[in-house]
Amino acid sequence: MGQKILIIGGVALGPKAASRAKRLDPDAEITLIDQDSIISYGGCGIPYYVCGDVAEPEGLRSTSFHSLRDADYFAREKGFAVRTSTRALKIDRAKKELHVKNLNNGQEDILAYDKLVLATGSRPFIPPIPGVEADGIFTVSDIHKAVEIKNRLSQGQVGKAVVLGGGAIGLEMAEAMADLWGIETTVVEMMDQILPRLIDKNIAKMAQKHLEEKGITVFTSERAESFCVEDGKVTAIKTDKRTIDTDLVILSVGVRPNSQLAKDAGLAIGSFGGIIVNRRLQTSDPHIYAGGDCVEMADLISGCNTYAPMGSLANRQGRVIGSNLAGKAESFDGVVGSFIIKLFDNCVAKTGLSLEAAKALGIDALASFVVQADKAHFYPDSSMLFMQMVVEKGTQRVLGVQGIGPNNCSLLARISAVAGILKYRPTVSDIANLEFPYAPPYAAAMDIINVLANTAQNILEGRNTAISQEEFLQRFSARESTDTLFVDVRAAAQGGPLMEKYAPHWLNIPNNQLRERMNELPQDKEIILVCNAGSRSYDAMCLLQKSNTKTLNLQGGIGGLKRAGIIL
Amino acid sequence: MGQKILIIGGVALGPKAASRAKRLDPDAEITLIDQDSIISYGGCGIPYYVCGDVAEPEGLRSTSFHSLRDADYFAREKGFAVRTSTRALKIDRAKKELHVKNLNNGQEDILAYDKLVLATGSRPFIPPIPGVEADGIFTVSDIHKAVEIKNRLSQGQVGKAVVLGGGAIGLEMAEAMADLWGIETTVVEMMDQILPRLIDKNIAKMAQKHLEEKGITVFTSERAESFCVEDGKVTAIKTDKRTIDTDLVILSVGVRPNSQLAKDAGLAIGSFGGIIVNRRLQTSDPHIYAGGDCVEMADLISGCNTYAPMGSLANRQGRVIGSNLAGKAESFDGVVGSFIIKLFDNCVAKTGLSLEAAKALGIDALASFVVQADKAHFYPDSSMLFMQMVVEKGTQRVLGVQGIGPNNCSLLARISAVAGILKYRPTVSDIANLEFPYAPPYAAAMDIINVLANTAQNILEGRNTAISQEEFLQRFSARESTDTLFVDVRAAAQGGPLMEKYAPHWLNIPNNQLRERMNELPQDKEIILVCNAGSRSYDAMCLLQKSNTKTLNLQGGIGGLKRAGIIL
């Protein structure tokens, strides 16, 4: 007789752990239960089902060779039993038994286990807003909801939609509805930026601008107060600033770990409400494993715990649990926080900490911001990448990198180059010399990822007194009442018009004339140097710094401002 | 008075080091000399100039803001002097003087230095083949040669071309000539694969097949013996196997470091003929720095020295030298060997060691080979990636990763995810849990880079007794005279025809029937399991291994064979 393994939850981690355990230990008797009738689906694919890229919901439930992953599939191909529509009621840790209930016929049952796996996932947070129970208000939490949303869209019941919450799922759903279905879509986000906590405000602004170009209305710093309901159906959402008519609402304001079953069994729960696990993914009861959306994880950058509900992490953790169920001693060390999202023709991605997240953790950090092409600059059809690297001041440790670029893998390549290294605590000099593969069709000889580190180093060492777009704009709007001089080192064709418009505060001295015209510049005034991307202005700064210690350099230059929708 | 810095060589590293040093130390008096009249160009871009992607040679010599990087540019914008057409004759280390000669007027001069930088680069190896001096035989070593080649192509003087050497430059030139200019192009490579020493034979075969699909003829294991010359002009090349008519020959059989000047000055030279430098990129004379194509470097994987002439490394090393010239103490630790090349609609890339390279270094290594889509398998328009990971057996240390995929950044993203980590000596479990960013349009939840590590681990632990394509084909051709049974676990539509064709050696039992039909399989015969990509056959192997210890699994499956042009 083999060991008895029970697994609660069958979306991502559960089937993975069961399959792996069965391969390593063919004698094990493994049963997976799930309260839903549908298991093993790619939840992250729901927006692509809604937008039509994936035609049928079965597309999210099939293997790459078109086998539908239902109970029969797992029994035949993977060798373990699945009980769907079966809810776990209680864990009796002393007896090593699980109490379950069949939701179809109400029958209760007790299942014995040697080892138990909690893969109970997460549930969407439902904000306590009056009217939130009305028809037409959806979370994006499972296939059933996805089918219902798509049915309403395809049946022409939806002309206008509101997405509450500007996080990843909300924005993917906004694109899905606006793009294929042409629905007038509004995103309402409580924080002062979209993708809050994931990326910094300057990158978020660029992403928001692109959404707006694609016809999506985005309201940030705006709080939903109530839903207007007629005949039980939602007709509008009232915020603290306006009323927005709508036929459908997507609630995407975060998820919470499903940890009640574990809590009731007396297992340790952390400050995020997730189950606490060790590196082998055992809970405080070594016979019970847990992973995926129901657990907290160590953040390998900060050392603190974090909550990172991601399908990819669930899959990787599922394999570790499967191995350990079979007697191995594998570990999952924690997360660095990698993230990527397609937004129409753009891609936004990050790994590690944003500047804001680092500061919130009490880390004294700064950011370098670089605008550079994704290929050798002489190679045709290149696109611009706008990237930011976050660095701890004292140690020069790289904490994270983020950016926005075209909808292809060019940004992913730069982000992934850093994702794997973060746990080794790299410094800027490690990234400065990172051996990013080079050929003109794919990268620059000095790639943006290297330049980000070089720029950060120059800032850290005081050589590049860089200012952010926000700091620049503050100074620019105050120009009439201050002494600050803006020196534009681009060619006359670019810098000239601004000099005309903003004289005497704006001066245009092209970089190749600067050495001979330095005497035109004051030595006692604050000078802000600008060019198109921030590198020629850095050159200029090195030249001027000796005679004027008040020079500042706009990171990312005028090109960076333009990308964020700011035209001077 | 600032320090006097002399730099010999003005292509990649020289201008970078000079610019950086001048920014950090504005008082330094910096002079760069180069024997050529043209400096500071993107040599790696020459094939893209030849093929027309870059219209004019000036495209390779300009900044992203269209300034031509000539002597005047560097004087005005970077603040250092450039003397072109000036050859370095001799270094007098005792007096700290450099003897130079103006190649235009023959005048000799002596320049004093406090610090000297050797950025003398490399020269193409000219094989000692009779006729090699004939007109029409070119190396791809500088802009002048590139212009001459392109002139001949554009003037219709070339109908047929031969590229001698199937390395990176050779293949890029072959594509350039065949693609835009429609020239009948043949590549002749002495080794038994293209891209030798860079990637392994199985990946090279796939790349070769693609070149052939695009009309390029490739002869491997073929040695050039002489050139046929008429009226001083090359008309054909004779190999040990045939005579190939040609109007133009590209010699691309490797480069050698230009280290004679250093050697004459008594500086240490290594076994590859490159200048020996420490991590601060100082030669054996601490007042003399060197970097780029003229030096040897530590290989961070093997610990041995290696020769890695790459424009990207030269740029990064140039910055380190520039910093150190200005009194900093930066270091460049060595190289891991990242490489990428565009071949028509494909991309081939690697970082670290190939299996063959590892074995040549005496490392006991094996390879996992995986075929997987570059996006979530349910997401439309995905492409297949074919990748291989090389792992040291005892330590489970990952030594390198390589692959072939579509001509976009999807392969680069996977290679770059590993490139930066290699110096930290990652094991397979580090890569198994590498936090590659996940969203369906860009990656799989369990991405190929994770699966490569998982597969390697299964092989290392004896769970997956994987065989390579080569081993499979040996057994398959010997099937009539051996007991080996081939069991195809794909659906009947795929596996059935092969069963009919190769019975009784080929059996088709779809994976979902295997558990109930196991009794049809012999327990004493060698069984080779195949599916389309190698994952279902691994599932089957886990099931069968208990009753039959002679099961083997074809890595990459039938799909992998097809990609290499092998149809059973």
Chai-1 contact restraints between the chains, C-beta under 6 A:
chainA,res_idxA,chainB,res_idxB,connection_type,confidence,min_distance_angstrom,max_distance_angstrom,comment,restraint_id
A,R23,B,C542,contact,1.0,0.0,6.0,A-B,restraint_1
A,P26,B,K546,contact,1.0,0.0,6.0,A-B,restraint_2
A,C44,B,P440,contact,1.0,0.0,6.0,A-B,restraint_3
A,G45,B,F378,contact,1.0,0.0,6.0,A-B,restraint_4
A,G45,B,P440,contact,1.0,0.0,6.0,A-B,restraint_5
A,Y48,B,P440,contact,1.0,0.0,6.0,A-B,restraint_6
A,D53,B,P380,contact,1.0,0.0,6.0,A-B,restraint_7
A,V54,B,F378,contact,1.0,0.0,6.0,A-B,restraint_8
A,G59,B,F378,contact,1.0,0.0,6.0,A-B,restraint_9
A,L60,B,F378,contact,1.0,0.0,6.0,A-B,restraint_10
A,S64,B,H377,contact,1.0,0.0,6.0,A-B,restraint_11
A,R76,B,N512,contact,1.0,0.0,6.0,A-B,restraint_12
A,E77,B,N511,contact,1.0,0.0,6.0,A-B,restraint_13
A,E77,B,N512,contact,1.0,0.0,6.0,A-B,restraint_14
A,G311,B,A445,contact,1.0,0.0,6.0,A-B,restraint_15
A,S312,B,Y438,contact,1.0,0.0,6.0,A-B,restraint_16
A,S312,B,A445,contact,1.0,0.0,6.0,A-B,restraint_17
A,N315,B,A445,contact,1.0,0.0,6.0,A-B,restraint_18
A,N315,B,M446,contact,1.0,0.0,6.0,A-B,restraint_19
A,R316,B,N433,contact,1.0,0.0,6.0,A-B,restraint_20
A,F332,B,N433,contact,1.0,0.0,6.0,A-B,restraint_21
A,V336,B,E435,contact,1.0,0.0,6.0,A-B,restraint_22
A,S338,B,E435,contact,1.0,0.0,6.0,A-B,restraint_23
A,S338,B,P437,contact,1.0,0.0,6.0,A-B,restraint_24
A,F339,B,P437,contact,1.0,0.0,6.0,A-B,restraint_25
A,I340,B,P437,contact,1.0,0.0,6.0,A-B,restraint_26
A,I340,B,A439,contact,1.0,0.0,6.0,A-B,restraint_27
A,I340,B,Y442,contact,1.0,0.0,6.0,A-B,restraint_28
A,I341,B,A439,contact,1.0,0.0,6.0,A-B,restraint_29
A,K342,B,P441,contact,1.0,0.0,6.0,A-B,restraint_30
A,A349,B,P437,contact,1.0,0.0,6.0,A-B,restraint_31
A,H377,B,S64,contact,1.0,0.0,6.0,A-B,restraint_32
A,F378,B,G45,contact,1.0,0.0,6.0,A-B,restraint_33
A,F378,B,V54,contact,1.0,0.0,6.0,A-B,restraint_34
A,F378,B,G59,contact,1.0,0.0,6.0,A-B,restraint_35
A,F378,B,L60,contact,1.0,0.0,6.0,A-B,restraint_36
A,P380,B,D53,contact,1.0,0.0,6.0,A-B,restraint_37
A,N408,B,N408,contact,1.0,0.0,6.0,A-B,restraint_38
A,C409,B,C409,contact,1.0,0.0,6.0,A-B,restraint_39
A,C409,B,S410,contact,1.0,0.0,6.0,A-B,restraint_40
A,C409,B,A413,contact,1.0,0.0,6.0,A-B,restraint_41
A,S410,B,C409,contact,1.0,0.0,6.0,A-B,restraint_42
A,L412,B,A413,contact,1.0,0.0,6.0,A-B,restraint_43
A,L412,B,Y442,contact,1.0,0.0,6.0,A-B,restraint_44
A,A413,B,C409,contact,1.0,0.0,6.0,A-B,restraint_45
A,A413,B,L412,contact,1.0,0.0,6.0,A-B,restraint_46
A,A413,B,A413,contact,1.0,0.0,6.0,A-B,restraint_47
A,A413,B,S416,contact,1.0,0.0,6.0,A-B,restraint_48
A,I415,B,P437,contact,1.0,0.0,6.0,A-B,restraint_49
A,S416,B,A413,contact,1.0,0.0,6.0,A-B,restraint_50
A,S416,B,S416,contact,1.0,0.0,6.0,A-B,restraint_51
A,S416,B,A417,contact,1.0,0.0,6.0,A-B,restraint_52
A,S416,B,F436,contact,1.0,0.0,6.0,A-B,restraint_53
A,A417,B,S416,contact,1.0,0.0,6.0,A-B,restraint_54
A,A417,B,G420,contact,1.0,0.0,6.0,A-B,restraint_55
A,A419,B,E435,contact,1.0,0.0,6.0,A-B,restraint_56
A,G420,B,A417,contact,1.0,0.0,6.0,A-B,restraint_57
A,G420,B,I421,contact,1.0,0.0,6.0,A-B,restraint_58
A,G420,B,L434,contact,1.0,0.0,6.0,A-B,restraint_59
A,I421,B,G420,contact,1.0,0.0,6.0,A-B,restraint_60
A,I421,B,I421,contact,1.0,0.0,6.0,A-B,restraint_61
A,Y424,B,Y424,contact,1.0,0.0,6.0,A-B,restraint_62
A,N433,B,R316,contact,1.0,0.0,6.0,A-B,restraint_63
A,N433,B,F332,contact,1.0,0.0,6.0,A-B,restraint_64
A,L434,B,G420,contact,1.0,0.0,6.0,A-B,restraint_65
A,E435,B,V336,contact,1.0,0.0,6.0,A-B,restraint_66
A,E435,B,S338,contact,1.0,0.0,6.0,A-B,restraint_67
A,E435,B,A419,contact,1.0,0.0,6.0,A-B,restraint_68
A,F436,B,S416,contact,1.0,0.0,6.0,A-B,restraint_69
A,P437,B,S338,contact,1.0,0.0,6.0,A-B,restraint_70
A,P437,B,F339,contact,1.0,0.0,6.0,A-B,restraint_71
A,P437,B,I340,contact,1.0,0.0,6.0,A-B,restraint_72
A,P437,B,A349,contact,1.0,0.0,6.0,A-B,restraint_73
A,P437,B,I415,contact,1.0,0.0,6.0,A-B,restraint_74
A,Y438,B,S312,contact,1.0,0.0,6.0,A-B,restraint_75
A,A439,B,I340,contact,1.0,0.0,6.0,A-B,restraint_76
A,A439,B,I341,contact,1.0,0.0,6.0,A-B,restraint_77
A,P440,B,C44,contact,1.0,0.0,6.0,A-B,restraint_78
A,P440,B,G45,contact,1.0,0.0,6.0,A-B,restraint_79
A,P440,B,Y48,contact,1.0,0.0,6.0,A-B,restraint_80
A,P441,B,K342,contact,1.0,0.0,6.0,A-B,restraint_81
A,Y442,B,I340,contact,1.0,0.0,6.0,A-B,restraint_82
A,Y442,B,L412,contact,1.0,0.0,6.0,A-B,restraint_83
A,A445,B,G311,contact,1.0,0.0,6.0,A-B,restraint_84
A,A445,B,S312,contact,1.0,0.0,6.0,A-B,restraint_85
A,A445,B,N315,contact,1.0,0.0,6.0,A-B,restraint_86
A,M446,B,N315,contact,1.0,0.0,6.0,A-B,restraint_87
A,N511,B,E77,contact,1.0,0.0,6.0,A-B,restraint_88
A,N512,B,R76,contact,1.0,0.0,6.0,A-B,restraint_89
A,N512,B,E77,contact,1.0,0.0,6.0,A-B,restraint_90
A,C542,B,R23,contact,1.0,0.0,6.0,A-B,restraint_91
A,K546,B,P26,contact,1.0,0.0,6.0,A-B,restraint_92
